[in-house]
C-alpha cells in the first residue's frame, strides 16, 4: 500500500510540476502585444537623387532593441524603455527620432560601387497611438545623392535593426528583396531588371513561412499539438492536418490577393478560441469524430487569415506573387511537420509502454533527465540572457513539459497511460492557455 502511494504521489507531483511550467511560460508571453515587424523601404530615383520612403517602428530603434534577437519587444531587456516611448505623443517621438537620426544613418548602408552615400532625413511622420496593444508604424523619408555614372546601388543595415524589405519603384522588372538582419542586398540596377526569378523568389519565402511557425507562432504550435494529441494513430492526424492545410491555403491566397480582409481584432481571438475548442474536444473524444475534420477545416480558414497578416506586413512581389505565396505556405507546412515530429519524439517511448502496459524506471529517469537538461538551459538564459535565447523559450518549455509528462507515464505500469497522463493533461493546459488568450485579445 505504501509503495502504491508513493508511485501515485510521484506521478501527481510530476504532472503538477510540468503543468505549472507550461502555464507560467506560455501565459507569460502569449501574443502579439508589441510584435517586432520588418521595416519596409521603397526606393525611387528622382534625377540624381535616391529617395527612400520607409515604414518602421521607431520606438524599437530608439530603445536600442536588438530586433534580430526577439519577436516581441516585451521579451527585450529594453521593454520598459520601449513602453515609455510607445506612450509618447506623436510630436515628442518625432523630435526624439530626429535627434537619433545621425546615429541611425551611420548604421544604414547605401553604397554605389565603393562609395558610401551620405543620407539626409527629409520627413518624419509619426501617427497617434490608437491601440496600446499594437505596434505603432511610423513613416520616414531620407535621400542619398547618386554619383555620376553610377549604375547600381547596394542597401542594408546593421544586424540589430532586424529584417529589411527593399522595394524598387518606378522601373521595369524592379528589385524586391527580403533582407535578413545584417544582410546587404546584391547590386541593384538603377534602371531596373533586377527582379528575382520565380525559383529564387520561391526559396527566399520558404524560411519566412517556417519562421512564422517555429519559433514565432506559439499559438499555431499549440493548435497543431491539439491535433496531435487526439489519437495515437496516424490516420486521424493525417485527416486533420490535411483539412487544416487545405483551408489555410485557401484563405491565405484569397487574403494575399486582397479578396478577403478581416481585422486582426476579430481573427486573433477566434484563432485562440479554435485552439481552446480542439483541446477541449480532445478531453472528451478518444478517436476522430465525423464532424472534426470539417470543424478543423473551418478553423484552418481562420489561421490562413492569421498567416496572411504576416505577409501583409511586407507584401509579396508583384512579378512573382505565386512563387512567393507557395514558398511561404510550404515553409508553414515544414514548420508544422517539425512541430509534430518533435512532439512524437518526446512521447515516443511513453506511447510504446502505454500500449503494452509496461513500466520502465530507466526510461522514466532518462525522460526526467532530458526535461531537467532542457530547463537547465532555458531558465538561466531567459533570466540572464533573454536576447540570446530569443523566441525559443516557450518552445523549450513545451518540450520540457512533454518530456516530464512522458517520464511520469512510463513510471506507471498500466495500459493507456499515454492518453490519461500525457494527452489529456496537455490538452487541458492548451485549453487553459487558449482561453486566457481569448480573454486577453478581447478584453485586455
C-alpha positions as CSV (number, residue, x, y, z in Angstrom):
1,X,0.0,0.0,0.0
2,X,2.8,2.4,0.9
3,X,4.6,1.7,-2.4
4,X,1.4,2.4,-4.4
5,X,1.0,5.7,-2.5
6,X,4.5,6.9,-3.4
7,X,4.1,5.9,-7.0
8,X,0.9,7.8,-7.2
9,X,2.4,10.8,-5.4
10,X,5.4,10.9,-7.8
11,X,3.0,10.8,-10.8
12,X,0.9,13.6,-9.3
13,X,3.9,15.7,-8.4
14,X,5.5,15.4,-11.9
15,X,2.2,16.3,-13.6
16,X,1.7,19.3,-11.5
17,X,5.3,20.5,-11.9
18,X,5.2,20.1,-15.7
19,X,1.8,21.7,-15.9
20,X,3.0,24.7,-13.9
21,X,6.0,25.2,-16.1
22,X,3.9,25.3,-19.3
23,X,1.3,27.6,-17.8
24,X,3.9,30.0,-16.5
25,X,5.9,30.1,-19.7
26,X,3.1,30.2,-22.2
27,X,0.9,32.7,-20.4
28,X,3.8,34.9,-19.8
29,X,4.4,35.5,-23.5
30,X,1.1,34.7,-25.2
31,X,0.5,37.0,-28.1
32,X,1.5,39.9,-30.3
33,X,1.4,42.9,-27.8
34,X,4.3,44.7,-29.4
35,X,5.4,42.5,-32.2
36,X,8.7,43.2,-33.9
37,X,7.9,43.9,-37.5
38,X,10.1,44.0,-40.6
39,X,10.9,47.5,-41.8
40,X,9.9,48.3,-45.4
41,X,11.6,50.8,-47.7
42,X,10.5,51.9,-51.2
43,X,13.4,53.2,-53.3
44,X,12.8,55.6,-56.1
45,X,15.3,57.5,-58.2
46,X,14.5,61.2,-58.8
47,X,17.1,62.5,-61.2
48,X,20.4,62.5,-59.3
49,X,18.8,61.6,-56.0
50,X,17.6,58.3,-54.5
51,X,14.5,58.7,-52.3
52,X,13.8,56.1,-49.6
53,X,10.3,56.0,-48.1
54,X,10.5,53.7,-45.1
55,X,7.8,52.3,-42.8
56,X,9.2,51.3,-39.4
57,X,8.5,51.0,-35.7
58,X,10.6,54.0,-34.5
59,X,10.3,53.0,-30.8
60,X,12.3,49.8,-31.3
61,X,15.2,51.7,-32.8
62,X,15.2,54.5,-30.1
63,X,15.0,51.9,-27.3
64,X,18.1,50.1,-28.7
65,X,16.3,46.7,-29.0
66,X,18.1,44.0,-30.9
67,X,15.3,43.3,-33.4
68,X,17.1,40.3,-34.8
69,X,17.0,38.6,-31.4
70,X,13.4,39.0,-30.3
71,X,9.9,38.7,-31.9
72,X,8.2,40.9,-29.3
73,X,9.5,44.0,-27.6
74,X,8.2,42.7,-24.3
75,X,10.9,40.0,-24.5
76,X,13.8,42.5,-24.7
77,X,15.8,43.9,-21.8
78,X,14.7,47.4,-23.0
79,X,11.0,46.6,-22.8
80,X,10.3,49.3,-20.2
81,X,12.0,52.0,-22.3
82,X,10.1,50.9,-25.4
83,X,6.8,51.1,-23.5
84,X,7.7,54.7,-22.4
85,X,8.4,55.6,-26.0
86,X,5.3,53.9,-27.2
87,X,3.2,56.1,-24.9
88,X,4.7,59.4,-26.1
89,X,2.6,61.8,-28.2
90,X,3.5,61.8,-31.8
91,X,5.2,65.2,-31.7
92,X,7.6,64.1,-28.9
93,X,8.5,60.9,-30.6
94,X,9.1,62.8,-33.8
95,X,11.5,65.1,-32.1
96,X,13.4,62.2,-30.4
97,X,13.8,60.4,-33.7
98,X,15.2,63.5,-35.4
99,X,17.8,63.7,-32.7
100,X,18.5,60.0,-33.1
101,X,18.8,60.1,-36.9
102,X,22.5,60.7,-37.3
103,X,23.3,57.6,-35.2
104,X,20.8,55.5,-37.3
105,X,22.1,56.9,-40.6
106,X,25.6,55.6,-39.6
107,X,24.1,52.1,-39.3
108,X,22.4,52.2,-42.7
109,X,24.4,51.2,-45.8
110,X,23.6,52.7,-49.2
111,X,26.6,52.1,-51.5
112,X,27.3,52.8,-55.1
113,X,30.4,50.8,-56.1
114,X,32.9,51.6,-53.4
115,X,31.3,54.9,-52.5
116,X,29.2,55.0,-49.3
117,X,26.4,57.6,-49.9
118,X,25.5,60.2,-47.3
119,X,21.9,60.1,-46.1
120,X,19.7,63.0,-45.4
121,X,16.5,62.8,-43.4
122,X,13.7,64.8,-45.1
123,X,10.4,63.7,-43.5
124,X,9.2,62.0,-40.3
125,X,5.5,61.1,-39.8
126,X,4.5,59.6,-36.5
127,X,0.9,58.6,-36.1
128,X,-1.0,58.9,-32.8
129,X,-1.4,55.7,-30.7
130,X,-4.9,54.3,-31.4
131,X,-4.4,50.9,-29.8
132,X,-1.9,50.4,-26.9
133,X,-1.7,46.7,-27.6
134,X,-0.4,47.1,-31.2
135,X,2.9,48.3,-32.6
136,X,2.9,51.9,-34.0
137,X,4.3,52.1,-37.5
138,X,5.8,55.5,-38.5
139,X,7.0,56.7,-41.8
140,X,10.2,58.4,-42.6
141,X,11.9,59.6,-45.8
142,X,15.6,60.1,-46.5
143,X,17.6,60.7,-49.6
144,X,21.0,59.9,-51.0
145,X,22.9,61.5,-53.9
146,X,23.6,59.3,-56.9
147,X,27.3,59.6,-58.0
148,X,27.7,60.5,-61.7
149,X,28.0,57.3,-63.8
150,X,26.7,55.0,-61.0
151,X,24.7,52.1,-62.4
152,X,23.9,50.1,-59.3
153,X,23.5,50.5,-55.6
154,X,23.5,48.2,-52.6
155,X,21.4,48.6,-49.5
156,X,21.5,47.1,-46.0
157,X,21.9,47.9,-42.3
158,X,23.3,46.5,-39.1
159,X,22.0,43.2,-37.7
160,X,20.4,44.7,-34.6
161,X,18.0,46.6,-36.8
162,X,16.3,43.4,-37.9
163,X,14.7,42.5,-41.2
164,X,14.6,45.0,-44.0
165,X,12.3,44.7,-47.1
166,X,13.6,46.8,-50.0
167,X,11.2,47.5,-53.0
168,X,12.4,49.4,-56.0
169,X,9.8,51.7,-57.6
170,X,9.4,53.4,-61.0
171,X,11.3,50.9,-63.2
172,X,10.6,47.8,-65.2
173,X,11.4,44.4,-63.5
174,X,12.1,46.1,-60.2
175,X,14.2,44.7,-57.4
176,X,12.2,43.3,-54.5
177,X,14.3,41.9,-51.7
178,X,13.7,40.5,-48.2
179,X,16.9,41.1,-46.4
180,X,17.6,39.1,-43.2
181,X,19.1,41.1,-40.3
182,X,22.5,42.4,-41.2
183,X,22.3,41.3,-44.9
184,X,23.3,43.7,-47.7
185,X,21.5,43.5,-51.0
186,X,23.1,42.4,-54.2
187,X,23.8,45.2,-56.6
188,X,20.5,46.8,-57.7
189,X,20.5,48.2,-61.3
190,X,19.1,51.7,-61.1
191,X,17.4,51.2,-64.5
192,X,15.6,48.0,-63.3
193,X,15.9,44.5,-64.5
194,X,16.8,43.0,-61.0
195,X,13.5,41.3,-60.3
196,X,14.2,37.9,-58.8
197,X,13.3,34.9,-60.8
198,X,10.4,32.6,-59.8
199,X,12.7,29.9,-58.3
200,X,14.8,32.5,-56.3
201,X,11.6,34.1,-55.0
202,X,10.1,30.7,-54.0
203,X,13.2,29.7,-52.0
204,X,13.5,33.1,-50.3
205,X,10.0,32.9,-48.9
206,X,10.2,29.3,-47.6
207,X,12.2,30.4,-44.5
208,X,9.7,33.2,-43.8
209,X,6.8,30.8,-43.6
210,X,8.9,28.4,-41.4
211,X,9.8,31.2,-39.0
212,X,6.2,32.1,-38.6
213,X,5.6,28.7,-37.1
214,X,9.0,27.9,-35.5
215,X,9.7,29.8,-33.3
216,X,7.3,32.8,-33.7
217,X,3.9,31.0,-33.9
218,X,3.3,29.7,-30.4
219,X,-0.5,29.9,-31.0
220,X,-0.2,27.9,-34.2
221,X,2.1,25.4,-32.5
222,X,-0.5,24.8,-29.7
223,X,-3.2,24.3,-32.3
224,X,-1.1,21.7,-34.2
225,X,-0.3,20.0,-30.9
226,X,-4.0,19.9,-30.2
227,X,-4.5,17.9,-33.4
228,X,-1.6,15.6,-32.5
229,X,-2.9,14.7,-29.1
230,X,-6.3,13.4,-30.2
231,X,-5.2,9.9,-31.1
232,X,-2.1,7.7,-31.1
233,X,-2.9,6.6,-34.7
234,X,-1.6,8.2,-37.8
235,X,-4.8,8.2,-39.9
236,X,-6.8,10.7,-37.7
237,X,-3.8,13.1,-37.6
238,X,-3.5,13.0,-41.4
239,X,-7.2,13.7,-41.8
240,X,-6.9,16.7,-39.5
241,X,-3.7,18.1,-40.9
242,X,-4.9,17.7,-44.5
243,X,-8.2,19.6,-43.7
244,X,-6.2,22.3,-41.9
245,X,-3.6,22.7,-44.6
246,X,-6.2,22.9,-47.4
247,X,-8.3,25.5,-45.5
248,X,-5.4,27.9,-44.5
249,X,-4.0,27.7,-48.0
250,X,-7.3,28.9,-49.4
251,X,-7.7,31.9,-47.1
252,X,-4.0,32.7,-47.3
253,X,-4.2,33.0,-51.0
254,X,-7.5,35.0,-51.0
255,X,-6.3,37.4,-48.4
256,X,-2.9,37.9,-50.1
257,X,-4.8,38.7,-53.3
258,X,-7.0,41.2,-51.5
259,X,-10.3,39.4,-51.9
260,X,-10.7,38.8,-48.1
261,X,-9.9,41.3,-45.4
262,X,-10.8,40.6,-41.7
263,X,-9.4,42.8,-38.9
264,X,-6.8,41.2,-36.6
265,X,-9.1,42.2,-33.7
266,X,-11.5,39.6,-34.9
267,X,-9.2,37.0,-36.3
268,X,-6.8,36.7,-33.3
269,X,-9.5,36.0,-30.7
270,X,-11.1,33.5,-33.0
271,X,-7.8,31.7,-33.5
272,X,-7.4,31.4,-29.8
273,X,-10.9,30.1,-29.5
274,X,-10.2,27.5,-32.1
275,X,-7.2,26.3,-30.1
276,X,-9.4,26.0,-27.0
277,X,-12.1,24.1,-28.8
278,X,-9.7,21.5,-30.3
279,X,-8.0,21.0,-26.9
280,X,-11.3,20.6,-25.0
281,X,-12.7,18.2,-27.6
282,X,-9.5,16.0,-27.0
283,X,-10.6,15.6,-23.4
284,X,-13.9,14.0,-24.4
285,X,-13.0,12.2,-27.6
286,X,-10.7,9.2,-28.0
287,X,-10.8,9.0,-31.8
288,X,-11.7,11.1,-34.8
289,X,-15.3,12.1,-34.9
290,X,-17.2,12.5,-38.2
291,X,-17.5,16.3,-37.7
292,X,-14.0,17.1,-36.5
293,X,-12.3,17.4,-40.0
294,X,-15.0,19.9,-41.1
295,X,-14.5,21.9,-37.9
296,X,-10.7,21.8,-38.4
297,X,-11.3,23.0,-41.9
298,X,-13.2,26.0,-40.6
299,X,-10.5,26.8,-38.1
300,X,-7.9,26.4,-40.9
301,X,-9.7,29.3,-42.7
302,X,-9.1,31.5,-39.7
303,X,-5.5,30.5,-39.3
304,X,-5.0,31.3,-43.0
305,X,-6.1,34.8,-42.3
306,X,-3.5,34.9,-39.5
307,X,-0.8,33.8,-41.8
308,X,-1.9,36.4,-44.4
309,X,-1.4,39.2,-41.8
310,X,2.3,38.3,-41.7
311,X,2.6,38.6,-45.5
312,X,0.7,41.9,-45.3
313,X,3.5,43.3,-43.1
314,X,6.0,43.3,-46.0
315,X,3.9,42.4,-49.1
316,X,4.5,40.0,-51.9
317,X,6.4,40.8,-55.1
318,X,4.0,41.6,-57.9
319,X,6.2,39.9,-60.5
320,X,6.4,36.6,-58.7
321,X,3.4,36.6,-56.5
322,X,2.5,32.9,-56.9
323,X,6.0,31.5,-56.2
324,X,6.3,33.7,-53.1
325,X,2.9,32.6,-51.9
326,X,3.7,29.0,-52.5
327,X,7.1,29.3,-50.9
328,X,5.6,30.9,-47.7
329,X,2.9,28.2,-47.5
330,X,5.4,25.4,-47.9
331,X,7.5,27.0,-45.1
332,X,4.5,27.0,-42.9
333,X,3.9,23.3,-43.7
334,X,7.5,22.4,-42.9
335,X,7.2,24.2,-39.6
336,X,4.1,22.2,-38.7
337,X,5.7,18.9,-39.7
338,X,8.7,19.8,-37.5
339,X,6.3,20.5,-34.5
340,X,4.6,17.1,-35.0
341,X,8.0,15.4,-35.4
342,X,9.4,16.9,-32.2
343,X,6.3,16.1,-30.2
344,X,6.4,12.5,-31.5
345,X,10.0,12.1,-30.4
346,X,9.2,13.5,-27.0
347,X,6.4,11.0,-26.3
348,X,7.5,8.0,-28.4
349,X,8.7,5.7,-25.6
350,X,5.7,6.7,-23.5
351,X,3.3,5.6,-26.2
352,X,5.1,2.3,-26.6
353,X,5.0,1.5,-22.9
354,X,1.4,2.7,-22.7
355,X,0.2,0.2,-25.4
356,X,2.0,-2.7,-23.6
357,X,1.0,-1.7,-20.1
358,X,4.7,-1.8,-19.0
359,X,6.8,0.2,-16.6
360,X,10.4,1.3,-17.1
361,X,12.3,3.1,-14.4
362,X,15.3,3.7,-16.7
363,X,13.1,5.2,-19.4
364,X,11.5,7.4,-16.7
365,X,14.8,8.5,-15.4
366,X,16.0,9.3,-19.0
367,X,12.9,11.4,-19.7
368,X,13.3,13.3,-16.5
369,X,17.0,14.0,-17.0
370,X,16.2,15.2,-20.5
371,X,13.5,17.5,-19.2
372,X,15.8,18.8,-16.5
373,X,18.5,19.5,-19.1
374,X,16.2,21.5,-21.3
375,X,15.0,23.6,-18.3
376,X,18.6,24.0,-17.1
377,X,19.4,25.6,-20.4
378,X,16.2,27.6,-20.9
379,X,15.6,29.1,-17.5
380,X,19.0,30.6,-16.8
381,X,19.2,32.0,-20.3
382,X,15.7,33.5,-20.0
383,X,16.8,35.3,-16.9
384,X,20.3,36.4,-17.7
385,X,20.5,36.4,-21.5
386,X,16.9,36.7,-22.8
387,X,18.1,38.3,-26.1
388,X,20.4,35.3,-26.7
389,X,17.5,32.8,-26.2
390,X,15.1,34.9,-28.1
391,X,11.8,33.3,-29.1
392,X,12.9,29.7,-28.2
393,X,12.0,29.8,-24.5
394,X,8.3,28.9,-24.9
395,X,9.2,26.1,-27.3
396,X,11.9,24.7,-25.0
397,X,9.4,24.9,-22.1
398,X,6.8,22.9,-24.1
399,X,9.4,20.3,-24.9
400,X,10.3,20.0,-21.2
401,X,6.7,19.6,-20.2
402,X,6.2,16.8,-22.7
403,X,9.3,15.0,-21.5
404,X,8.2,15.4,-17.9
405,X,4.7,14.0,-18.6
406,X,6.2,11.2,-20.5
407,X,8.6,10.4,-17.7
408,X,5.7,10.2,-15.3
409,X,3.7,8.0,-17.7
410,X,6.4,5.3,-18.2
411,X,7.0,5.1,-14.5
412,X,3.5,3.6,-14.1
413,X,2.9,0.1,-15.3
414,X,-0.6,0.5,-16.7
415,X,-2.4,0.4,-20.0
416,X,-3.3,3.7,-21.8
417,X,-1.1,5.9,-19.6
418,X,-0.3,8.0,-22.7
419,X,-3.9,9.1,-23.0
420,X,-4.5,9.7,-19.3
421,X,-1.1,11.1,-18.2
422,X,0.1,12.9,-21.4
423,X,-2.5,13.7,-24.0
424,X,-5.3,14.7,-21.6
425,X,-3.2,16.9,-19.2
426,X,-1.5,18.5,-22.2
427,X,-4.9,19.2,-23.8
428,X,-6.2,20.7,-20.6
429,X,-3.2,23.0,-20.4
430,X,-3.6,24.0,-24.0
431,X,-7.2,24.8,-23.4
432,X,-6.5,26.9,-20.4
433,X,-3.8,28.9,-22.2
434,X,-6.1,29.4,-25.2
435,X,-9.0,30.6,-23.0
436,X,-6.6,33.1,-21.4
437,X,-5.6,34.3,-24.9
438,X,-9.3,34.8,-25.8
439,X,-9.9,36.9,-22.8
440,X,-6.7,38.9,-23.3
441,X,-7.3,39.5,-27.0
442,X,-10.9,40.6,-26.4
443,X,-10.8,42.5,-23.1
444,X,-7.3,43.2,-22.0
